[in-house]
Amino acid sequence: QVRLVESGGGSVQAGDPLRLACTASDDVFEIGRMGWSRQGSGKERELVASITAVGVTNYADSLKGRVAISRDKDKNMVYLVINHLKIEDTAVYFCNCRKLGYAYWGQGTQVPVPS
């Protein structure tokens, strides 16, 4: 079992950057793709960004140009930056990873962007 814990966010306003971090622990050997998804109120969970074990990234079309994902394999961490936050970025952000065909999810961190 892989344990994922999100951190960061805090009090952000529209126009601010959002910085999130996720730490993987426990069974971290051979973790493959890591990424972030989000779920707004009343909406389906959607991909924000992902990064493979060799650093290939993928971003949601709606966020391209504002989002960046990075990874520190030595620390088993993945990071997310969303610049120029908008009110519609309000969501619960989830860290996730894949390992040997299984998907693991963090508990999520709430990111409200007040109007």
N, C-alpha and C positions, 0 to 999 in steps of 0.2 A: 504494500500500500504506500502510495506517495501522499504526503501531506503538503498542502499548499496554503500559505498564509499571505494575504494581501496587506499592504500597508501604504500609507501616504494619503493623498487627497486633502483632508482637512477642510478648512474654510476657504472656498474659492469663489470668485466672482466672475461674471461674464467678462471675457477678454483676458483673463489670467491663464497661465499654463497649468495644466494638471500633470502631476507627477505621481505615478504609482509604482510600487515595487512588489514583487512576489517572491517569497522564499520557499523553495522545495526542500523537504526534509524526509527522513525515514528512508524509504527504499528508492534512492535517487539514481542508482546505477542504470545506465541505458535509457534515461529519459530522452524521448525524441522531441517532437515539436512541442513548443510552449506557446502560449498565447493569452489573449485577453478577449473576453466577450462582455457585452453589457445588456442590461434589460431595463428599459424604462417602464414607468407605470402603465399598465394596460397594453404593453407591447411584447412582442416575442423577443427572446434572447437573440442577439445578433453578434456576428464576428466583428471585432474591432481591428485586431492585428494578430499575426502569428509569426513565429520564427522557428526555423528548423534547427537541428543540432549543428548544422554547418553554416548557419547564419543566413539562410535564404528567407526573406521576409515576404509577407503578404498583408495587404491592407484593405479595409473596406473602402469601396469606391467613394462613399459619401464623406470619408475622412481623409482621403489622400491629399497631401499637401499640408495637413495640420498634425499628423500623427507620426510617431516614430516608436519603434519597438527595438529593444536591444537585450542582450543576454550575456550573463557572466557564468560560464559553465563551471569555473572553479568554485564559485560561491553558490552555485545552483539557484541563481536568481534571474528573473526576467523583469524588465522595466518597461513602462509605458509613459510616453509624453504626448499629451494633446495640447497643442497651442491654440490660443485665441478661443477659449471656451465659449460655447453658446448655451443659451438656456436649454436648448433641446439636447444637450449633452448630459443633462440630468439623468442619472440611471444608477443602478447597482452594477458595479464592475467586478467581473469574475476572472480570476486567473485560472488557466487550465493547462494540462499537459497530457501527452500521450506516452504510454510506455508499454511496449510489447502488445499492442492491440487494444489496450484499455485506456479509457479516458478518465482523468481525475480533475476534480474541480475544487477551488477554494470556496470559502463561505461567502465571499463577496464583500465589497466595501461600498457603502452608499456615498454617492457624489451628487449632492444637490448644487445646482447652479441657479441661484435666485435671480428673479427678474428685477 
